[in-house]
Amino acid sequence: MRTLVVIEFLSLDGVMQAPGGPEEDTEGGFRHGGWQRPYFDDALGASAAEGMAETDAYLFGRRTYQAMASYWPNAPADDPFAGHLNSTAKYVVSTTLTEATWQNTTLIDGDVPARVAELKEQPGGNIAVLGSGVLVNTLMENDLVDVYSLTVSPIVLGSGKRLFRGSSDVTRLDLVDCRPTTTGSVMLTYHPLR
């Protein structure tokens, strides 16, 4: 069975919205896009490379997919992230997209939890979810997340979309790894306690 890994950048107050750039996600008037960039360092780069080596599929929500698909296919060919992301299988969950133009992408609609459970049953490496907050909450509600890989940076944003959004259920996690970065962030790896 494959492992589904949720990978997120979070502010200290739990905001996951638009870590990469100013125009990434301005929904709700969010004006702090790109907040995570000053915290990227070699430790985060090495962690990303480790994760890519174990990953042979990506799962995205529509909004994250469209942002990624608008950038990575045109990124410089010598960028190691671009080479991996472009060549790896990708699945996008959407009820509105009719086609997916980023190479190696398959659309998922209908019963998302059932389709993701089927993907997890296939042979292969990790399935990574980047961003995709609405999708991640669906995966959490259906007990499909195996690993949370969270990088928490020392910034309080005060507003924005959060990873853990208003669930009435208690979720307990087991900390299996904790590594600091040179910029004050902490890379945390958790397994859900089932």
C-alpha positions as CSV (number, residue, x, y, z in Angstrom):
1,M,0.0,0.0,0.0
2,R,1.3,3.4,-0.9
3,T,1.8,6.2,1.6
4,L,-0.1,9.5,1.2
5,V,2.0,12.4,2.5
6,V,0.5,15.9,3.0
7,I,3.3,18.5,2.6
8,E,2.6,22.0,3.8
9,F,4.3,25.2,4.7
10,L,2.6,26.8,7.7
11,S,2.9,30.1,9.6
12,L,3.2,29.9,13.4
13,D,-0.5,30.6,13.6
14,G,-1.3,27.7,11.1
15,V,-1.9,29.7,7.9
16,M,-1.0,27.7,4.7
17,Q,-2.3,30.2,2.1
18,A,0.0,31.4,-0.7
19,P,3.4,30.6,0.8
20,G,5.2,30.9,-2.6
21,G,4.2,34.2,-4.2
22,P,2.1,37.4,-4.0
23,E,-0.4,36.3,-6.6
24,E,-0.6,32.7,-5.7
25,D,-3.9,32.9,-3.8
26,T,-5.4,36.3,-2.9
27,E,-8.8,34.8,-2.0
28,G,-10.5,36.6,0.9
29,G,-8.2,39.6,0.4
30,F,-5.1,37.7,1.5
31,R,-2.2,40.1,1.0
32,H,0.7,38.1,2.5
33,G,1.5,35.9,-0.5
34,G,5.1,34.8,-0.6
35,W,5.5,34.8,3.1
36,Q,7.5,31.6,3.2
37,R,10.2,32.5,0.7
38,P,12.5,34.2,3.2
39,Y,12.6,31.0,5.2
40,F,13.8,28.7,2.5
41,D,17.3,27.4,3.1
42,D,19.5,24.4,2.2
43,A,17.9,22.3,4.9
44,L,14.5,22.7,3.3
45,G,16.0,22.1,-0.1
46,A,17.6,18.8,1.1
47,S,14.3,17.7,2.7
48,A,12.5,18.4,-0.5
49,A,15.0,16.3,-2.5
50,E,14.6,13.5,0.0
51,G,10.8,13.7,-0.4
52,M,11.0,13.7,-4.2
53,A,13.2,10.6,-4.2
54,E,10.4,8.7,-2.4
55,T,7.5,10.2,-4.4
56,D,6.2,8.9,-7.7
57,A,2.8,10.6,-7.8
58,Y,1.3,13.9,-6.8
59,L,-2.3,14.7,-5.9
60,F,-3.6,18.2,-6.3
61,G,-6.8,20.2,-5.8
62,R,-7.8,22.3,-8.8
63,R,-6.5,25.7,-7.6
64,T,-3.1,24.4,-6.6
65,Y,-2.9,22.3,-9.8
66,Q,-3.6,25.3,-12.0
67,A,-0.9,27.4,-10.2
68,M,1.7,24.6,-10.5
69,A,0.7,23.8,-14.1
70,S,1.1,27.5,-15.1
71,Y,4.7,27.6,-13.8
72,W,6.6,24.2,-13.8
73,P,6.2,23.1,-17.4
74,N,8.0,26.3,-18.4
75,A,10.6,26.3,-15.6
76,P,14.3,26.1,-16.6
77,A,15.2,22.5,-17.7
78,D,18.1,22.3,-15.2
79,D,15.8,23.0,-12.2
80,P,15.7,19.7,-10.3
81,F,12.2,20.4,-9.0
82,A,10.9,21.0,-12.5
83,G,12.4,17.8,-13.9
84,H,10.8,15.8,-11.2
85,L,7.4,17.5,-11.1
86,N,7.0,17.5,-14.9
87,S,7.9,13.8,-15.3
88,T,6.0,12.4,-12.4
89,A,2.4,11.2,-12.5
90,K,-0.1,13.8,-11.3
91,Y,-3.7,13.6,-10.3
92,V,-6.0,16.6,-10.0
93,V,-9.3,16.6,-8.2
94,S,-11.8,18.8,-9.9
95,T,-15.5,19.0,-10.8
96,T,-14.9,22.0,-13.2
97,L,-11.8,21.1,-15.2
98,T,-12.5,19.2,-18.5
99,E,-8.9,18.6,-19.4
100,A,-5.5,18.7,-17.8
101,T,-2.7,19.9,-20.0
102,W,0.3,19.4,-17.7
103,Q,2.0,16.3,-18.9
104,N,1.3,13.0,-17.0
105,T,-1.9,14.4,-15.4
106,T,-5.1,12.5,-14.8
107,L,-8.4,14.1,-13.7
108,I,-10.3,12.8,-10.7
109,D,-13.9,13.6,-10.2
110,G,-16.9,11.8,-8.6
111,D,-16.2,9.9,-5.4
112,V,-12.8,11.4,-4.5
113,P,-12.2,9.4,-1.3
114,A,-12.9,6.2,-3.1
115,R,-10.6,7.1,-6.0
116,V,-7.8,8.2,-3.7
117,A,-8.2,4.9,-1.7
118,E,-7.8,3.0,-5.0
119,L,-4.6,5.0,-5.8
120,K,-3.2,4.1,-2.4
121,E,-3.8,0.4,-3.1
122,Q,-1.7,0.5,-6.3
123,P,2.0,-0.4,-6.2
124,G,4.5,2.4,-6.1
125,G,6.1,5.1,-4.0
126,N,4.6,7.9,-2.0
127,I,1.7,10.0,-3.2
128,A,2.4,13.6,-2.2
129,V,-0.1,16.4,-1.7
130,L,1.2,19.9,-2.0
131,G,-1.0,22.8,-0.8
132,S,-4.6,21.9,-1.8
133,G,-6.2,22.8,1.5
134,V,-9.8,21.9,0.6
135,L,-8.6,18.5,-0.8
136,V,-6.5,17.9,2.3
137,N,-9.4,18.5,4.5
138,T,-11.4,15.9,2.5
139,L,-8.6,13.4,2.8
140,M,-8.4,14.0,6.6
141,E,-12.1,13.6,7.0
142,N,-11.9,10.2,5.3
143,D,-8.8,9.0,7.2
144,L,-6.6,8.8,4.0
145,V,-3.6,10.8,5.3
146,D,-0.6,8.7,6.4
147,V,2.0,11.3,7.0
148,Y,1.9,15.1,7.7
149,S,5.2,16.8,6.6
150,L,4.8,20.3,8.0
151,T,7.3,23.1,7.9
152,V,6.3,25.8,10.5
153,S,8.0,29.2,10.0
154,P,8.4,31.8,12.7
155,I,5.9,34.3,11.3
156,V,2.4,35.1,12.5
157,L,0.1,36.2,9.7
158,G,-3.1,36.8,11.6
159,S,-5.4,35.8,8.7
160,G,-5.6,33.4,5.8
161,K,-6.6,29.8,5.1
162,R,-5.5,27.3,7.7
163,L,-4.6,23.6,7.3
164,F,-6.8,22.4,10.1
165,R,-10.2,24.0,9.5
166,G,-12.9,23.8,12.0
167,S,-13.2,20.0,12.4
168,S,-15.2,19.0,15.5
169,D,-13.2,15.8,15.8
170,V,-10.1,15.5,17.9
171,T,-7.1,14.4,15.8
172,R,-4.1,13.0,17.6
173,L,-0.7,12.8,15.9
174,D,2.6,11.1,16.7
175,L,5.7,13.2,16.1
176,V,8.2,11.0,14.3
177,D,10.8,13.6,13.2
178,C,11.7,17.2,14.1
179,R,14.5,19.2,12.4
180,P,15.2,22.9,12.6
181,T,16.3,25.0,9.7
182,T,18.9,27.8,9.7
183,T,16.1,30.4,9.3
184,G,14.1,29.5,12.4
185,S,11.6,27.2,10.8
186,V,11.0,23.7,12.1
187,M,10.3,20.7,9.8
188,L,7.9,18.4,11.6
189,T,6.8,14.9,10.5
190,Y,3.7,13.4,12.1
191,H,1.8,10.1,11.7
192,P,-1.9,10.1,12.6
193,L,-2.7,7.9,15.6
194,R,-5.4,5.5,14.4
